Amino acid sequence: MWFAIWAVDQADKLDLRLAHRQEHRLRLQQLMDQGRVFCAGPLSDEDVLSGSLMVLDFPDFASAENWANQDPYYIHGLYQRLEIKPWQPVFTSNIGI
């Protein structure tokens, strides 16, 4: 089941994002290797990174929540807000980014 994970960064915490980026991306790469990533990437307000959006495959909400709560960005206090919602693809496109 697909889940959209939307996280909002605390203001002025780019240092936390940069310090834990490699570990965060490694966890996403593990899911990618299993075919469980629809999309993932940072959000920005103009030129400032301000959060993350990930659409990931988990068997249930508890698994998605557990994964998100173990993310280095969450553990180290980068995220001020984290929302997880079931997501159903209706229209998709391979845009070749």
ROKE-99678 format. One record per residue (C-alpha): x negated, y negated, z negated; residue in one letter. Coordinates in steps of 0.02 Angstrom, whole numbers, padded with zeros to 5 digits, always signed. Layout:
% residues N
XYZA ...
***
This chain:
% residues 97
+00000+00000+00000M -00066-00171+00046W -00088-00306-00086F -00128-00490-00062A -00247-00551-00196I -00253-00740-00208W -00376-00819-00326A -00405-01003-00365V -00578-01058-00423D -00608-01171-00570Q -00664-01344-00512A -00851-01376-00495D -00901-01194-00516K -00991-01164-00352L -01141-01106-00453D -01039-00959-00521L -00980-00914-00346R -01156-00914-00277L -01229-00820-00426A -01106-00675-00407H -01072-00676-00220R -01181-00525-00178Q -01099-00414-00310E -00925-00474-00256H -00961-00437-00073R -01034-00266-00114L -00870-00214-00195R -00774-00274-00043L -00894-00183+00073Q -00860-00021-00021Q -00674-00042+00013L -00712-00092+00193M -00810+00069+00218D -00654+00164+00160Q -00541+00069+00282G -00451-00021+00141R -00483-00204+00190V -00361-00293+00305F -00448-00460+00278C -00548-00552+00146A -00630-00720+00134G -00650-00883+00039P -00524-01024+00037L -00578-01205+00048S -00513-01379+00017D -00596-01473+00157E -00782-01434+00133D -00770-01364-00045V -00743-01179-00078L -00590-01165-00189S -00539-00983-00201G -00522-00815-00117S -00391-00722-00017L -00402-00534+00005M -00277-00411+00078V -00329-00240+00016L -00257-00064+00011D -00223+00018-00158F -00108+00161-00208P -00009+00050-00328D -00002-00118-00415F -00098-00056-00569A -00244-00002-00459S -00248-00171-00370A -00241-00264-00535E -00379-00156-00610N -00491-00186-00460W -00461-00374-00464A -00493-00384-00651N -00662-00300-00626Q -00717-00421-00490D -00877-00514-00539P -00796-00681-00498Y -00655-00642-00620Y -00768-00568-00755I -00886-00717-00752H -00749-00848-00759G -00749-00917-00581L -00563-00890-00557Y -00442-01000-00653Q -00292-00911-00577R -00267-00741-00499L -00109-00678-00414E -00076-00506-00342I +00075-00471-00233K +00125-00323-00126P +00104-00370+00057W +00186-00297+00209Q +00115-00330+00382P +00248-00382+00506V +00147-00475+00637F -00039-00442+00656T -00166-00481+00788S -00345-00433+00820N -00410-00610+00840I -00591-00557+00855G -00668-00674+00729I 
***
